[in-house]
């Protein structure tokens, strides 16, 4: 490190899968001659480096991969449909391609099986690439990330599970901030103060969700602070609750939605309530059907 203070011309240092900037800062050369490349799931790097986001694959790129990986040029259209269902995640494409190749399943058939049982196929160890963390599946990758986020902030795990049960639209954070009491203890207390922000930050550290302020389409000056989950993260997170625990989480969300939804004449006379109502309406339309009607509903 002392030598790199003055030397380093022509040297590239690579720090792979760094947890965050604070942990890495001690190992960065101060001279400026060496070039440094960092890969990380964390988002807060601007105090150390210039972030370059790796985008998800568009369906055309995903289809290119599936076709080349399996040699099925005739299934190009189906490959685009499957790539879109996989949400642009490269590892999901590799698992799907390996499955289709070994079992001689067409892309359209795999997509049907995937949509019927996504978590089972996302956790298919037999078709996970051995070079990726010794065969770690996409489902286990997300599950481990959720566990690690919970170590940083205990509220992170129940927060993402509740969020995963909502429709795949931007989720307004005021739902959890203003109606936190409806989620019961210990989550209600954990979300108090800056607890909600800490939980979101912990989940963002492992790239489990995005946070963004969304402008109203009619009044761009009016914005809503939201989080958004990738569709496959949603599937894995939602599967962490079963039976009564799953139904209890759904009930809590129903109560929270009722608590923050604009009531009575206010929804007609206050333009700010229109934006709130639209955001809540969007996330209330969920495709999953409860296994049995929750008592609270």
Secondary structure, 3 states (H helix, E strand, C coil): CHHHHHCCCCCEEEECCCCCHHHHHHHCCCCCCCEEEECCCCCCCCCCCCCCCCCCCCHHHHHHHHHHHHCCHHHHHHHHHHHHHCCCCHHHHHHHHHHHHHHCCCHHHHHHHHHHCHHHHHCCHHHCCCCCCCCCCHHHHHHHHHHHHHHHCCHHHHHHHHHHCCCCCCEECHHHHHCHHHHCCCHHHHCCCCHHHHHHHHHHHCCCCEEEEEECCCCCCCEEEEEECCHHHHHHHHCCCCHHHHHHHHHHHHHHHHHHCCCCCHHHHCHHHHHHHHHHHHHHCCCCCCCCCCCCC
